[in-house]
Protein backbone atom coordinates (compact mmCIF):
# COMPACT_ATOMS: atom_id res chain seq x y z
CA UNK A 1 0.00 0.00 0.00
CA UNK A 2 1.23 3.50 -0.71
CA UNK A 3 2.07 5.63 2.33
CA UNK A 4 -0.70 8.17 1.66
CA UNK A 5 -3.26 5.39 1.31
CA UNK A 6 -2.07 3.77 4.54
CA UNK A 7 -2.30 7.14 6.33
CA UNK A 8 -5.77 7.95 5.01
CA UNK A 9 -7.08 4.48 5.81
CA UNK A 10 -5.60 4.60 9.31
CA UNK A 11 -7.03 8.06 10.09
CA UNK A 12 -10.44 6.97 8.84
CA UNK A 13 -10.35 3.71 10.82
CA UNK A 14 -8.99 5.25 14.02
CA UNK A 15 -11.38 8.20 14.04
CA UNK A 16 -14.34 5.90 13.44
CA UNK A 17 -13.30 3.49 16.20
CA UNK A 18 -12.47 6.09 18.84
CA UNK A 19 -15.55 8.22 18.31
CA UNK A 20 -17.92 5.25 18.17
CA UNK A 21 -16.43 3.66 21.29
CA UNK A 22 -19.16 3.04 23.84
CA UNK A 23 -18.69 3.32 27.57
CA UNK A 24 -21.14 3.26 30.47
CA UNK A 25 -19.55 6.45 31.73
CA UNK A 26 -17.21 8.97 30.11
CA UNK A 27 -13.58 7.92 29.97
CA UNK A 28 -11.42 9.70 32.53
CA UNK A 29 -8.26 9.44 30.45
CA UNK A 30 -6.98 8.13 27.13
CA UNK A 31 -3.92 5.96 27.66
CA UNK A 32 -1.79 5.06 24.63
CA UNK A 33 -0.12 1.80 25.67
CA UNK A 34 2.79 1.46 23.23
CA UNK A 35 4.29 -2.00 23.69
CA UNK A 36 7.59 -3.31 22.36
CA UNK A 37 11.35 -3.20 22.61
CA UNK A 38 14.03 -1.34 20.70
CA UNK A 39 16.25 -4.42 21.00
CA UNK A 40 14.35 -6.08 18.14
CA UNK A 41 13.79 -3.91 15.06
CA UNK A 42 10.30 -5.18 14.22
CA UNK A 43 9.20 -4.94 17.84
CA UNK A 44 10.26 -1.28 18.09
CA UNK A 45 7.03 -0.11 16.40
CA UNK A 46 5.20 0.52 19.71
CA UNK A 47 7.98 2.49 21.45
CA UNK A 48 8.63 4.51 18.27
CA UNK A 49 4.93 5.46 18.16
CA UNK A 50 5.16 6.31 21.87
CA UNK A 51 8.13 8.61 21.26
CA UNK A 52 6.37 10.40 18.40
CA UNK A 53 3.14 10.78 20.40
CA UNK A 54 5.06 12.01 23.42
CA UNK A 55 6.51 14.81 21.28
CA UNK A 56 3.30 15.64 19.39
CA UNK A 57 0.83 15.43 22.28
CA UNK A 58 3.02 16.89 25.01
CA UNK A 59 0.84 19.32 26.95
CA UNK A 60 -1.99 18.85 24.41
CA UNK A 61 -4.57 17.54 26.87
CA UNK A 62 -4.18 16.57 30.51
CA UNK A 63 -6.27 13.43 30.00
CA UNK A 64 -4.03 11.93 27.29
CA UNK A 65 -1.18 9.79 28.59
CA UNK A 66 1.57 7.93 26.74
CA UNK A 67 2.92 4.70 28.24
CA UNK A 68 5.85 3.09 26.42
CA UNK A 69 8.67 4.95 24.68
CA UNK A 70 12.22 4.13 23.64
CA UNK A 71 13.46 5.49 26.98
CA UNK A 72 10.81 3.66 29.03
CA UNK A 73 9.59 0.67 27.02
CA UNK A 74 6.65 -1.53 27.95
CA UNK A 75 7.69 -5.14 27.32
CA UNK A 76 6.58 -8.60 28.43
CA UNK A 77 8.52 -8.04 31.63
CA UNK A 78 6.55 -5.02 32.81
CA UNK A 79 3.29 -5.13 30.83
CA UNK A 80 1.11 -6.66 33.56
CA UNK A 81 2.49 -4.26 36.17
CA UNK A 82 1.90 -1.28 33.86
CA UNK A 83 -1.70 -2.29 33.10
CA UNK A 84 -2.41 -2.90 36.80
CA UNK A 85 -0.93 0.52 37.56
CA UNK A 86 -3.15 2.17 34.91
CA UNK A 87 -6.32 0.68 36.42
CA UNK A 88 -5.23 1.66 39.94
CA UNK A 89 -4.52 5.28 38.98
CA UNK A 90 -7.32 6.11 36.53
CA UNK A 91 -11.03 5.77 37.27
CA UNK A 92 -12.27 4.77 33.80
CA UNK A 93 -9.36 4.81 31.33
CA UNK A 94 -9.69 4.16 27.62
CA UNK A 95 -6.65 2.08 26.72
CA UNK A 96 -5.43 2.26 23.13
CA UNK A 97 -3.04 -0.67 22.78
CA UNK A 98 -0.32 -0.26 20.14
CA UNK A 99 2.05 -3.01 19.04
CA UNK A 100 3.83 -4.53 16.06
CA UNK A 101 2.16 -7.50 14.41
CA UNK A 102 2.85 -10.13 11.78
CA UNK A 103 0.42 -11.04 8.99
CA UNK A 104 0.43 -12.00 5.32
CA UNK A 105 3.02 -10.59 2.91
CA UNK A 106 0.28 -8.46 1.33
CA UNK A 107 -0.54 -6.81 4.68
CA UNK A 108 3.04 -5.74 5.51
CA UNK A 109 3.03 -1.95 5.78
CA UNK A 110 -0.63 -1.79 6.87
CA UNK A 111 -2.05 -0.49 10.12
CA UNK A 112 -5.01 -2.40 11.55
CA UNK A 113 -7.40 -0.74 14.02
CA UNK A 114 -10.03 -2.69 15.96
CA UNK A 115 -12.41 -2.08 18.86
CA UNK A 116 -11.09 -5.09 20.74
CA UNK A 117 -8.41 -6.15 23.16
CA UNK A 118 -4.93 -6.85 21.85
CA UNK A 119 -3.30 -10.16 22.70
CA UNK A 120 0.36 -9.37 23.15
CA UNK A 121 3.10 -11.85 22.20
CA UNK A 122 0.80 -14.02 20.10
CA UNK A 123 3.12 -14.55 17.10
CA UNK A 124 6.08 -15.63 19.25
CA UNK A 125 4.03 -17.88 21.56
CA UNK A 126 4.57 -15.74 24.63
CA UNK A 127 1.79 -16.01 27.18
CA UNK A 128 0.81 -12.44 27.81
CA UNK A 129 -2.33 -10.59 28.78
CA UNK A 130 -5.04 -9.16 26.56
CA UNK A 131 -5.77 -5.48 27.06
CA UNK A 132 -7.24 -2.45 25.36
CA UNK A 133 -10.45 -0.80 24.26
CA UNK A 134 -8.90 -0.11 20.87
CA UNK A 135 -6.03 -2.01 19.28
CA UNK A 136 -3.64 -0.57 16.72
CA UNK A 137 -1.36 -3.09 15.02
CA UNK A 138 1.45 -2.07 12.68
CA UNK A 139 2.06 -4.99 10.32
CA UNK A 140 5.87 -5.11 10.15
CA UNK A 141 6.56 -8.53 8.61
CA UNK A 142 5.13 -11.84 7.40
CA UNK A 143 3.71 -14.35 9.88
CA UNK A 144 5.15 -17.83 9.39
CA UNK A 145 2.96 -19.36 12.14
CA UNK A 146 6.10 -20.84 13.74
CA UNK A 147 7.38 -18.94 16.78
CA UNK A 148 11.11 -19.21 16.03
CA UNK A 149 10.62 -18.05 12.41
CA UNK A 150 8.44 -15.19 13.57
CA UNK A 151 11.05 -14.13 16.08
CA UNK A 152 13.66 -14.14 13.29
CA UNK A 153 11.27 -12.09 11.13
CA UNK A 154 10.98 -9.46 13.86
CA UNK A 155 14.77 -9.34 14.25
CA UNK A 156 15.32 -8.90 10.51
CA UNK A 157 12.52 -6.50 9.69
CA UNK A 158 13.34 -3.38 7.70
CA UNK A 159 13.95 -0.46 10.06
CA UNK A 160 12.66 1.84 7.32
CA UNK A 161 9.31 0.01 7.25
CA UNK A 162 8.97 0.18 11.05
CA UNK A 163 9.83 3.89 11.20
CA UNK A 164 7.42 4.76 8.38
CA UNK A 165 4.61 2.82 10.06
CA UNK A 166 5.33 4.45 13.43
CA UNK A 167 5.37 7.97 11.99
CA UNK A 168 2.19 7.32 9.99
CA UNK A 169 0.45 6.00 13.10
CA UNK A 170 1.56 8.87 15.35
CA UNK A 171 0.71 11.51 12.73
CA UNK A 172 -2.70 9.93 12.21
CA UNK A 173 -3.48 9.80 15.93
CA UNK A 174 -2.36 13.41 16.32
CA UNK A 175 -4.48 14.57 13.40
CA UNK A 176 -7.57 12.74 14.66
CA UNK A 177 -7.19 14.24 18.15
CA UNK A 178 -6.33 17.71 16.86
CA UNK A 179 -9.05 18.02 14.22
CA UNK A 180 -11.86 16.08 15.86
CA UNK A 181 -11.69 17.72 19.27
C-alpha positions in Angstrom: 0.0 0.0 0.0 1.2 3.5 -0.7 2.1 5.6 2.3 -0.7 8.2 1.7 -3.3 5.4 1.3 -2.1 3.8 4.5 -2.3 7.1 6.3 -5.8 7.9 5.0 -7.1 4.5 5.8 -5.6 4.6 9.3 -7.0 8.1 10.1 -10.4 7.0 8.8 -10.4 3.7 10.8 -9.0 5.2 14.0 -11.4 8.2 14.0 -14.3 5.9 13.4 -13.3 3.5 16.2 -12.5 6.1 18.8 -15.6 8.2 18.3 -17.9 5.3 18.2 -16.4 3.7 21.3 -19.2 3.0 23.8 -18.7 3.3 27.6 -21.1 3.3 30.5 -19.5 6.5 31.7 -17.2 9.0 30.1 -13.6 7.9 30.0 -11.4 9.7 32.5 -8.3 9.4 30.4 -7.0 8.1 27.1 -3.9 6.0 27.7 -1.8 5.1 24.6 -0.1 1.8 25.7 2.8 1.5 23.2 4.3 -2.0 23.7 7.6 -3.3 22.4 11.4 -3.2 22.6 14.0 -1.3 20.7 16.3 -4.4 21.0 14.4 -6.1 18.1 13.8 -3.9 15.1 10.3 -5.2 14.2 9.2 -4.9 17.8 10.3 -1.3 18.1 7.0 -0.1 16.4 5.2 0.5 19.7 8.0 2.5 21.5 8.6 4.5 18.3 4.9 5.5 18.2 5.2 6.3 21.9 8.1 8.6 21.3 6.4 10.4 18.4 3.1 10.8 20.4 5.1 12.0 23.4 6.5 14.8 21.3 3.3 15.6 19.4 0.8 15.4 22.3 3.0 16.9 25.0 0.8 19.3 26.9 -2.0 18.8 24.4 -4.6 17.5 26.9 -4.2 16.6 30.5 -6.3 13.4 30.0 -4.0 11.9 27.3 -1.2 9.8 28.6 1.6 7.9 26.7 2.9 4.7 28.2 5.9 3.1 26.4 8.7 4.9 24.7 12.2 4.1 23.6 13.5 5.5 27.0 10.8 3.7 29.0 9.6 0.7 27.0 6.7 -1.5 28.0 7.7 -5.1 27.3 6.6 -8.6 28.4 8.5 -8.0 31.6 6.6 -5.0 32.8 3.3 -5.1 30.8 1.1 -6.7 33.6 2.5 -4.3 36.2 1.9 -1.3 33.9 -1.7 -2.3 33.1 -2.4 -2.9 36.8 -0.9 0.5 37.6 -3.2 2.2 34.9 -6.3 0.7 36.4 -5.2 1.7 39.9 -4.5 5.3 39.0 -7.3 6.1 36.5 -11.0 5.8 37.3 -12.3 4.8 33.8 -9.4 4.8 31.3 -9.7 4.2 27.6 -6.7 2.1 26.7 -5.4 2.3 23.1 -3.0 -0.7 22.8 -0.3 -0.3 20.1 2.0 -3.0 19.0 3.8 -4.5 16.1 2.2 -7.5 14.4 2.8 -10.1 11.8 0.4 -11.0 9.0 0.4 -12.0 5.3 3.0 -10.6 2.9 0.3 -8.5 1.3 -0.5 -6.8 4.7 3.0 -5.7 5.5 3.0 -1.9 5.8 -0.6 -1.8 6.9 -2.1 -0.5 10.1 -5.0 -2.4 11.6 -7.4 -0.7 14.0 -10.0 -2.7 16.0 -12.4 -2.1 18.9 -11.1 -5.1 20.7 -8.4 -6.1 23.2 -4.9 -6.9 21.9 -3.3 -10.2 22.7 0.4 -9.4 23.2 3.1 -11.9 22.2 0.8 -14.0 20.1 3.1 -14.6 17.1 6.1 -15.6 19.2 4.0 -17.9 21.6 4.6 -15.7 24.6 1.8 -16.0 27.2 0.8 -12.4 27.8 -2.3 -10.6 28.8 -5.0 -9.2 26.6 -5.8 -5.5 27.1 -7.2 -2.4 25.4 -10.5 -0.8 24.3 -8.9 -0.1 20.9 -6.0 -2.0 19.3 -3.6 -0.6 16.7 -1.4 -3.1 15.0 1.4 -2.1 12.7 2.1 -5.0 10.3 5.9 -5.1 10.2 6.6 -8.5 8.6 5.1 -11.8 7.4 3.7 -14.3 9.9 5.2 -17.8 9.4 3.0 -19.4 12.1 6.1 -20.8 13.7 7.4 -18.9 16.8 11.1 -19.2 16.0 10.6 -18.0 12.4 8.4 -15.2 13.6 11.1 -14.1 16.1 13.7 -14.1 13.3 11.3 -12.1 11.1 11.0 -9.5 13.9 14.8 -9.3 14.3 15.3 -8.9 10.5 12.5 -6.5 9.7 13.3 -3.4 7.7 14.0 -0.5 10.1 12.7 1.8 7.3 9.3 0.0 7.3 9.0 0.2 11.0 9.8 3.9 11.2 7.4 4.8 8.4 4.6 2.8 10.1 5.3 4.5 13.4 5.4 8.0 12.0 2.2 7.3 10.0 0.4 6.0 13.1 1.6 8.9 15.3 0.7 11.5 12.7 -2.7 9.9 12.2 -3.5 9.8 15.9 -2.4 13.4 16.3 -4.5 14.6 13.4 -7.6 12.7 14.7 -7.2 14.2 18.1 -6.3 17.7 16.9 -9.1 18.0 14.2 -11.9 16.1 15.9 -11.7 17.7 19.3 
